[in-house]
Amino acid sequence: MKRLFGLFLIAIVFVGAVLYFTSTPVRTTTQPKNGMEKELLETAEKTFRFFEDYTDSETGLTMDRVDFEQDETKAEHTSPTNIAMYMLGMVSGVELGFISKKDAEQKLEKTLRTLNEMETWNGLYYNWYYTQDGTQKKDWGQFISSVDNGWLTAGLMVTGQYFEGLKDLTDPLVEQMDYSTLYDPSVGHLHGGYDKEQESLTPHHYGMLYTEPRVASYLAIGKGDVPEEHWWKLYRTFPPEFDWQSQTPTGSMVDYDGIKVYQGVYEYDGIKYVPSWGGSMFEALMPSLVMKENELGVNALGLNNLHHVQGQIRYAEENELDAWGFSPAAIRNNYGEFGATVLGTEGYEDKGIVTPHASFLALEHAPDEVYDNLKKLQDMGVYGEDYGYYDTVNLQTGEVAHTYLSLDQGMILTAITNYLKKGVLRDYFHQDPIGERPEHLLEVEDFGIRD
């Protein structure tokens, strides 16, 4: 009898230990090797705290924006991209030891069940929903965005691969997101989106490869919703006869899978690159948070990512700016598009405004330069004690936007995670067959930008 009782006690202790270690964050999963990694981990934990504090506990939807200029001001609506950033943020939180996998899975299950009830168009999500109940925020229109849905699909893919218990919820949502309804076969491009109120697709398309919609293009091909030729129909640069672009490209016609592609190249101060539209870090490097561009596109997208980082740093130096990192971000009571103008096909206007998320996106390409730049931003008062880096600083006036956007917080957190955990988010994205099938598109291309 005593022996049975002893075994019973051992069993209780064992079960208790299992429950403890599966419900309590294990804060030793990431051991910083140096002062820089320690600071990155501290920033990541504060950034993760933003998602915990500003995500509705019932719906699992994260607020779009929170301002701290005077009193706390919450923007209690969300977008498909914001939801994706929350999902990637939860995976990051587990990987870095801020939350247990069990607790993160329970939180994400709420988000997925809310997504399953939200109104969609051909399985694709509208731009804005209220965080309290998941209903549409119709006073801002009823628009379905190609790029925003692409990010949501990517977030669902990573979530389903990372949390196997959630695949029964993520897979059907991904399957129903039908990108063929946004595809224009006459030009081989995705429309910008669909306006439900006007009952019409946008007249404009996402026609450039090196902008953030390439995530949607890539996974739409991986899903089989659009043909593979779509990838080769996207412009690297516009042809030289398009004389409105910021510079005349050099290059030649190259054949990929029977499709002629103009392999055009820009050049800035000895750096060769394929341009984005506005010259921003967001367009250039955000897709590499989930796509294995750096690993697979060694002669194309991966190398181009490095050159854009180098270009942004050089641009700040040549314009005698005290810091670098140009990308769309929040300003006081508003939002603006910022870039290193020369790196864009048209180029966003340079207003001397930098944003920390642009530095974090560059971590895997220039860690020492990023660390030095972040120190400068801290000295300018851009670092908040509760949730990490504020969104922007105006280098001319010193004005800091004491604002947090869930989009930018998500980019910071996932970029740190990929840096500290060797591209873990990309691994899970490509573990999904949708992410794996088009990998050859990344591998085969050569932009012709080697020194």
C-alpha positions as CSV (number, residue, x, y, z in Angstrom):
1,M,0.0,0.0,0.0
2,K,2.8,2.4,0.9
3,R,4.5,1.6,-2.4
4,L,1.4,2.4,-4.3
5,F,1.0,5.6,-2.4
6,G,4.6,6.5,-3.2
7,L,4.1,5.8,-6.9
8,F,1.0,7.9,-6.8
9,L,2.9,10.9,-5.3
10,I,5.7,10.5,-7.9
11,A,3.0,10.6,-10.6
12,I,1.5,13.7,-9.2
13,V,4.9,15.4,-9.0
14,F,5.6,14.3,-12.6
15,V,2.3,15.6,-14.0
16,G,2.7,18.8,-12.0
17,A,6.2,19.4,-13.5
18,V,4.9,18.8,-17.0
19,L,2.1,21.2,-16.5
20,Y,4.4,23.8,-15.0
21,F,7.0,23.6,-17.8
22,T,4.3,23.7,-20.5
23,S,2.5,26.7,-19.1
24,T,5.3,28.8,-17.8
25,P,7.6,30.7,-20.1
26,V,11.1,29.2,-20.2
27,R,13.3,32.2,-20.2
28,T,16.5,30.3,-21.0
29,T,15.6,29.3,-24.6
30,T,17.7,32.2,-26.0
31,Q,20.9,33.0,-24.3
32,P,22.4,36.2,-25.5
33,K,26.1,35.9,-26.5
34,N,27.0,39.6,-26.1
35,G,25.7,43.0,-25.1
36,M,24.0,43.5,-28.5
37,E,22.0,40.3,-28.3
38,K,21.1,41.1,-24.7
39,E,19.7,44.5,-25.8
40,L,17.9,42.9,-28.7
41,L,16.3,40.4,-26.4
42,E,15.2,43.1,-24.0
43,T,13.7,45.1,-26.9
44,A,11.9,42.0,-28.2
45,E,10.3,41.4,-24.8
46,K,9.0,44.9,-24.6
47,T,7.7,44.7,-28.1
48,F,6.0,41.4,-27.3
49,R,4.4,43.1,-24.3
50,F,2.7,45.5,-26.8
51,F,0.9,42.6,-28.4
52,E,-0.1,41.2,-25.1
53,D,-1.5,44.5,-23.8
54,Y,-3.3,45.7,-26.9
55,T,-4.9,42.5,-28.2
56,D,-8.5,42.0,-27.3
57,S,-8.7,39.1,-24.9
58,E,-12.0,37.8,-26.3
59,T,-11.4,38.2,-30.1
60,G,-7.6,37.9,-30.3
61,L,-7.5,40.9,-32.6
62,T,-4.7,43.5,-32.1
63,M,-5.2,47.3,-32.2
64,D,-3.8,49.0,-35.2
65,R,-2.1,51.9,-33.3
66,V,-1.6,53.3,-29.9
67,D,-0.5,56.9,-29.3
68,F,1.2,58.3,-26.2
69,E,1.6,62.0,-27.0
70,Q,-0.4,63.0,-24.0
71,D,-3.0,60.5,-22.9
72,E,-3.1,57.0,-24.2
73,T,-5.1,56.9,-27.4
74,K,-6.1,53.5,-28.8
75,A,-7.1,52.8,-32.4
76,E,-9.4,49.9,-31.7
77,H,-9.5,48.5,-35.3
78,T,-7.3,46.1,-37.0
79,S,-6.2,44.9,-40.5
80,P,-5.2,41.5,-42.1
81,T,-1.6,42.5,-41.8
82,N,-1.9,43.5,-38.2
83,I,-3.5,40.1,-37.5
84,A,-0.5,38.4,-39.3
85,M,1.9,40.4,-37.2
86,Y,0.2,39.2,-34.0
87,M,0.5,35.6,-35.2
88,L,4.2,35.9,-36.1
89,G,4.6,37.8,-32.8
90,M,3.2,34.8,-30.8
91,V,5.6,32.4,-32.6
92,S,8.4,34.8,-31.8
93,G,7.3,35.0,-28.2
94,V,7.6,31.3,-27.8
95,E,10.9,31.1,-29.6
96,L,12.4,33.8,-27.4
97,G,11.0,32.4,-24.2
98,F,8.4,35.1,-23.4
99,I,5.4,32.8,-23.4
100,S,4.8,29.1,-23.3
101,K,3.8,27.3,-26.5
102,K,0.6,26.1,-24.8
103,D,-0.5,29.6,-23.8
104,A,0.4,31.1,-27.2
105,E,-1.6,28.4,-28.9
106,Q,-4.6,29.2,-26.7
107,K,-4.4,32.9,-27.5
108,L,-4.1,32.2,-31.3
109,E,-7.0,29.8,-31.2
110,K,-9.2,32.8,-30.2
111,T,-7.8,34.8,-33.2
112,L,-8.5,32.0,-35.6
113,R,-12.0,31.4,-34.4
114,T,-12.7,35.1,-34.8
115,L,-11.3,35.0,-38.3
116,N,-13.5,32.1,-39.1
117,E,-16.6,34.3,-38.3
118,M,-15.4,37.5,-39.9
119,E,-17.0,38.7,-43.2
120,T,-14.9,37.9,-46.3
121,W,-15.0,38.2,-50.1
122,N,-14.0,35.0,-51.9
123,G,-12.3,34.0,-48.7
124,L,-10.2,37.2,-48.6
125,Y,-10.5,39.7,-45.8
126,Y,-11.4,43.4,-45.8
127,N,-9.0,46.1,-44.8
128,W,-10.5,47.1,-41.4
129,Y,-12.4,45.3,-38.6
130,Y,-13.2,46.4,-35.1
131,T,-11.1,44.6,-32.5
132,Q,-14.0,44.2,-30.0
133,D,-16.1,42.0,-32.1
134,G,-14.5,41.4,-35.5
135,T,-17.2,43.3,-37.5
136,Q,-16.2,45.4,-40.5
137,K,-15.2,49.0,-39.9
138,K,-17.3,50.2,-42.9
139,D,-16.9,53.9,-42.4
140,W,-13.5,53.5,-44.0
141,G,-14.8,51.7,-47.0
142,Q,-15.0,48.0,-47.9
143,F,-11.8,47.3,-49.7
144,I,-10.0,44.0,-50.1
145,S,-6.3,44.5,-50.4
146,S,-4.0,42.0,-52.3
147,V,-1.0,42.8,-50.2
148,D,-2.7,42.8,-46.8
149,N,-4.3,39.4,-47.5
150,G,-0.9,38.1,-48.6
151,W,0.5,38.9,-45.2
152,L,-2.5,37.2,-43.4
153,T,-2.0,34.1,-45.5
154,A,1.7,34.1,-44.6
155,G,0.8,34.4,-40.9
156,L,-1.7,31.6,-41.1
157,M,0.9,29.3,-42.8
158,V,3.5,29.9,-40.2
159,T,1.0,29.5,-37.4
160,G,-0.3,26.2,-38.8
161,Q,3.2,24.8,-39.2
162,Y,4.4,25.9,-35.8
163,F,1.3,25.0,-33.7
164,E,0.3,21.7,-35.1
165,G,-2.8,21.7,-33.0
166,L,-4.1,24.7,-35.0
167,K,-3.7,23.3,-38.5
168,D,-7.4,22.3,-38.6
169,L,-8.2,26.0,-38.1
170,T,-5.5,27.6,-40.3
171,D,-5.5,25.3,-43.3
172,P,-9.2,25.9,-44.3
173,L,-8.8,29.6,-43.9
174,V,-5.7,29.6,-46.2
175,E,-7.5,27.3,-48.7
176,Q,-10.5,29.6,-49.0
177,M,-8.4,32.7,-49.7
178,D,-8.8,32.8,-53.5
179,Y,-6.2,35.0,-55.1
180,S,-7.4,34.1,-58.6
181,T,-10.2,36.6,-58.1
182,L,-7.6,39.4,-57.9
183,Y,-5.5,38.2,-60.8
184,D,-5.5,39.9,-64.2
185,P,-4.3,37.4,-66.8
186,S,-4.2,40.0,-69.5
187,V,-1.1,41.6,-67.9
188,G,0.0,38.8,-65.5
189,H,-0.3,41.0,-62.4
190,L,-2.5,41.1,-59.3
191,H,-4.9,44.0,-59.0
192,G,-4.3,46.2,-56.1
193,G,-7.6,45.0,-54.7
194,Y,-11.3,44.9,-54.9
195,D,-13.7,47.7,-53.9
196,K,-16.9,46.0,-52.6
197,E,-18.9,49.3,-52.6
198,Q,-18.0,50.0,-56.2
199,E,-18.1,46.3,-57.1
200,S,-14.9,46.6,-59.1
201,L,-11.3,45.7,-59.1
202,T,-8.8,48.5,-58.9
203,P,-7.5,49.8,-62.2
204,H,-4.0,49.7,-60.9
205,H,-1.9,46.5,-60.5
206,Y,1.0,45.5,-58.3
207,G,3.4,45.2,-61.2
208,M,6.8,45.5,-59.6
209,L,8.7,42.6,-58.1
210,Y,10.7,44.4,-55.5
211,T,7.9,45.7,-53.3
212,E,6.1,44.1,-50.3
213,P,3.2,42.6,-52.4
214,R,5.7,39.9,-53.7
215,V,4.7,37.8,-50.7
216,A,1.1,37.6,-52.0
217,S,2.5,36.8,-55.5
218,Y,4.7,34.1,-54.2
219,L,2.1,32.3,-52.1
220,A,-0.6,32.8,-54.7
221,I,1.6,30.8,-57.0
222,G,2.3,28.3,-54.3
223,K,-1.4,27.8,-53.7
224,G,-2.0,27.3,-57.4
225,D,-4.4,30.2,-57.5
226,V,-2.3,32.0,-60.2
227,P,0.1,30.6,-62.8
228,E,3.8,30.5,-62.3
229,E,4.4,32.9,-65.2
230,H,3.0,35.7,-62.9
231,W,6.4,35.8,-61.2
232,W,8.2,36.5,-64.5
233,K,5.6,39.1,-65.7
234,L,6.5,41.4,-62.8
235,Y,8.9,44.2,-63.6
236,R,12.4,44.2,-62.2
237,T,12.9,47.7,-63.5
238,F,10.7,49.2,-66.1
239,P,12.2,49.2,-69.6
240,P,14.5,52.1,-70.5
241,E,11.9,53.7,-72.8
242,F,9.8,54.4,-69.6
243,D,11.6,57.7,-69.2
244,W,9.6,58.9,-66.3
245,Q,11.4,56.5,-63.9
246,S,14.1,58.0,-61.6
247,Q,17.0,56.7,-63.7
248,T,17.5,54.9,-66.9
249,P,18.3,51.2,-66.2
250,T,21.0,49.1,-67.8
251,G,20.3,45.5,-68.6
252,S,19.2,43.0,-71.2
253,M,16.3,40.6,-72.0
254,V,16.7,37.2,-70.3
255,D,14.6,34.1,-70.8
256,Y,13.0,32.4,-67.7
257,D,10.7,29.4,-68.4
258,G,10.0,30.7,-71.9
259,I,9.1,34.2,-70.8
260,K,11.3,37.2,-71.7
261,V,12.2,39.3,-68.7
262,Y,13.9,42.7,-68.9
263,Q,16.7,42.2,-66.3
264,G,17.2,45.9,-65.6
265,V,19.5,47.4,-62.9
266,Y,19.9,50.8,-61.3
267,E,23.1,52.0,-59.8
268,Y,23.9,54.4,-56.9
269,D,27.4,55.3,-55.8
270,G,28.8,52.0,-57.1
271,I,25.9,49.9,-55.6
272,K,23.9,48.0,-58.2
273,Y,20.3,47.1,-57.4
274,V,16.8,46.4,-58.5
275,P,14.7,49.2,-57.2
276,S,11.6,49.2,-55.0
277,W,8.8,51.7,-55.8
278,G,9.6,54.3,-53.1
279,G,13.0,53.4,-51.9
280,S,11.8,52.2,-48.5
281,M,13.1,49.4,-46.3
282,F,9.6,48.2,-45.7
283,E,9.1,47.4,-49.4
284,A,12.5,46.0,-49.8
285,L,13.0,43.7,-46.8
286,M,9.7,43.0,-45.1
287,P,9.0,40.0,-47.4
288,S,12.3,38.4,-46.2
289,L,10.8,38.0,-42.8
290,V,9.0,34.9,-44.1
291,M,10.5,34.2,-47.6
292,K,13.9,32.6,-47.9
293,E,15.2,35.2,-50.2
294,N,18.6,35.6,-48.4
295,E,19.2,31.8,-48.4
296,L,17.9,30.9,-51.9
297,G,18.1,34.1,-53.9
298,V,21.8,34.5,-53.6
299,N,22.2,36.2,-57.0
300,A,18.8,38.0,-56.9
301,L,16.5,38.9,-54.1
302,G,18.9,38.0,-51.2
303,L,21.8,40.0,-52.7
304,N,19.4,42.9,-53.6
305,N,18.3,43.0,-49.9
306,L,21.9,43.5,-48.9
307,H,22.4,46.2,-51.5
308,H,19.4,48.1,-50.4
309,V,20.6,48.1,-46.8
310,Q,24.0,49.4,-48.0
311,G,22.2,52.0,-50.2
312,Q,20.2,53.3,-47.2
313,I,23.3,53.7,-45.1
314,R,25.2,55.4,-47.9
315,Y,22.2,57.7,-48.6
316,A,22.2,59.0,-45.0
317,E,26.0,59.5,-45.1
318,E,25.9,61.5,-48.4
319,N,23.1,63.6,-47.2
320,E,24.8,64.2,-43.8
321,L,21.9,62.8,-41.8
322,D,22.6,61.7,-38.2
323,A,20.8,58.3,-38.6
324,W,19.4,56.0,-41.3
325,G,16.3,53.8,-41.7
326,F,13.8,55.2,-44.2
327,S,10.4,53.5,-44.4
328,P,6.6,54.3,-44.2
329,A,5.7,54.9,-40.6
330,A,3.7,57.0,-38.1
331,I,4.1,60.6,-37.5
332,R,2.2,62.7,-34.9
333,N,-1.5,62.2,-35.6
334,N,-0.8,60.8,-39.1
335,Y,1.2,58.4,-41.2
336,G,3.7,59.1,-43.9
337,E,5.7,57.4,-46.7
338,F,9.4,57.8,-46.4
339,G,12.3,56.3,-48.3
340,A,15.8,56.8,-49.6
341,T,14.6,58.4,-52.7
342,V,17.3,57.3,-55.0
343,L,16.6,53.6,-54.3
344,G,13.0,53.8,-55.7
345,T,11.6,53.7,-59.2
346,E,9.8,56.9,-58.4
347,G,11.0,57.4,-54.9
348,Y,9.2,58.7,-51.8
349,E,10.2,62.2,-50.7
350,D,13.0,62.4,-48.2
351,K,11.8,64.4,-45.2
352,G,14.6,63.5,-42.8
353,I,12.3,61.1,-40.9
354,V,13.6,57.7,-39.9
355,T,11.9,54.8,-38.2
356,P,13.5,52.1,-36.0
357,H,11.7,49.2,-37.8
358,A,13.8,49.9,-40.9
359,S,17.0,49.2,-38.8
360,F,15.7,46.0,-37.5
361,L,14.7,44.8,-40.9
362,A,18.4,45.2,-41.8
363,L,19.7,43.2,-38.9
364,E,20.7,40.1,-40.8
365,H,22.7,42.1,-43.4
366,A,24.5,44.7,-41.3
367,P,24.2,43.9,-37.5
368,D,27.1,46.2,-36.4
369,E,25.7,49.1,-38.4
370,V,22.2,48.5,-37.1
371,Y,23.4,48.4,-33.5
372,D,25.3,51.7,-33.9
373,N,22.2,53.3,-35.5
374,L,19.9,52.1,-32.8
375,K,22.2,53.7,-30.2
376,K,21.9,57.0,-32.0
377,L,18.1,56.6,-32.0
378,Q,18.1,55.9,-28.3
379,D,20.1,59.1,-27.7
380,M,17.4,61.0,-29.7
381,G,14.7,59.7,-27.2
382,V,13.1,57.2,-29.5
383,Y,13.2,54.3,-27.0
384,G,10.2,53.8,-24.7
385,E,10.4,52.0,-21.4
386,D,7.2,50.0,-21.8
387,Y,7.0,48.9,-25.4
388,G,10.4,49.5,-27.0
389,Y,11.1,51.9,-29.9
390,Y,8.6,54.6,-30.8
391,D,7.7,54.8,-34.4
392,T,9.7,57.8,-35.9
393,V,12.0,60.7,-35.2
394,N,12.3,63.8,-37.4
395,L,16.1,64.3,-37.7
396,Q,15.6,68.0,-38.6
397,T,13.4,69.0,-35.7
398,G,14.1,66.2,-33.2
399,E,10.4,65.5,-32.9
400,V,9.6,62.0,-31.8
401,A,6.2,60.4,-32.7
402,H,5.4,58.6,-29.4
403,T,3.3,56.1,-31.3
404,Y,3.3,52.3,-31.7
405,L,1.9,50.7,-34.8
406,S,1.2,46.9,-34.6
407,L,2.6,46.6,-38.1
408,D,5.9,48.1,-37.2
409,Q,6.1,46.4,-33.8
410,G,5.5,43.1,-35.6
411,M,8.4,43.8,-38.0
412,I,10.7,44.6,-35.1
413,L,9.8,41.5,-33.1
414,T,10.0,39.1,-36.1
415,A,13.2,40.6,-37.4
416,I,14.9,40.1,-34.0
417,T,13.6,36.6,-33.8
418,N,15.0,35.7,-37.2
419,Y,18.3,37.2,-36.3
420,L,18.6,35.5,-32.9
421,K,17.1,32.2,-34.1
422,K,18.7,31.9,-37.5
423,G,15.6,32.5,-39.7
424,V,13.2,30.3,-37.8
425,L,10.1,32.1,-39.1
426,R,11.2,31.5,-42.7
427,D,11.8,27.9,-41.9
428,Y,8.2,27.4,-40.9
429,F,6.8,29.4,-43.8
430,H,8.8,27.2,-46.2
431,Q,7.9,24.1,-44.3
432,D,4.3,24.6,-45.7
433,P,4.0,23.1,-49.2
434,I,2.7,26.5,-50.3
435,G,6.0,28.1,-49.3
436,E,8.1,25.2,-50.6
437,R,6.6,24.8,-54.1
438,P,7.8,28.0,-55.7
439,E,11.4,28.0,-54.2
440,H,13.0,27.4,-57.6
441,L,11.7,30.9,-58.6
442,L,14.0,32.4,-55.9
443,E,16.9,30.2,-56.8
444,V,17.1,30.4,-60.6
445,E,17.2,34.2,-61.1
446,D,20.3,36.3,-61.5
447,F,19.7,40.1,-61.1
448,G,23.2,40.9,-62.5
449,I,24.1,43.1,-59.5
450,R,27.3,41.5,-58.3
451,D,30.2,43.8,-57.9
